[in-house]
Amino acid sequence: MDSVLARVSKTFHSTFETDPQLITLDTVPGDIPAWDSMGHVSLASGLEQEFNVNLDVDDLMAMENVREIVRVLNEKLERK
């Protein structure tokens, strides 16, 4: 899980220019000013590229915080 979180943090950095060390499983959209609806789309695109996965609408809706992002990605990676 840590390696997935590290890669998610890297994607947050490239998408929102945040300090990757500030991204934890407890990070929520309110913690990142640019993580609004459009930012969520940009983040999803970055995650798809970083993890080489396809995220569908249900995945995007479930990804309400970093903990859920990691969970969704772990499920996707297990299916590969």
N, C-alpha and C positions, 0 to 999 in steps of 0.2 A: 504494500500500500504506500510505503514511503516513496518509492521511486515514481509511482503515479502522481503522488502529491507534489513531488519535486518538479515533474514535467508540467503539471497544472500550474504551479507557481511561475515557472518559466513562461508559460503562455500568458498568464496574467500580466507579467512584466512586459512582454512584447505587445500585448493588446492595450493595456492601460498605463504603461510606464510606471508601474508600482514596484516597490522593493519586494523581490520574491520572498524574502525572509518574513515579511509581514502577512503572507498568505498562509492560513492555517485551516484545519478542518472546520473551525468555527467561523470563518469569514463569511459574511452575508453581503448582499448587494448594498446595503446601507453603509458598509465600511469602505466601499470603493465608489467615489463620486461619479465616475464615468460608467459604472455598471448599471445602466438603464436598459430600456428595451432594445435600443439600437446597439448598445455596447454588448448586450447578451448575444446578439447575432454575430457580432465581430468576434467575441470570445469563442462561440461555438465553431466558427469557421477556423479559428486558430487551433482549437482543440482537435478538429477533424484532421488538420494537416499534421499536427504534432504526433497524433496517435494513429494516423492512417485508418480512421474509422468513419462511418457515416452516421450522423445523428439525425433521427427523425423528430417529428413534432412532439411526440410523447416524451422523447428523451429531453428535448429542450424545456418542456413544461416541468419535468421532474427536477431539473437542474436549478433548484432554487437557492442553493448555497454550495460552498466548496465540498462539504461532506457528501452531498448528493451527486455532485459532478464526479467525484472520485468513485462513488458507488456505480454510477452509470458506466463510466469508462472501464472499471474493473469487469463489469458484466460483458461489455463489448469485447474486451481483450480475451476473456475466458472463452468466448465463442469462436475466436480466430483459430 
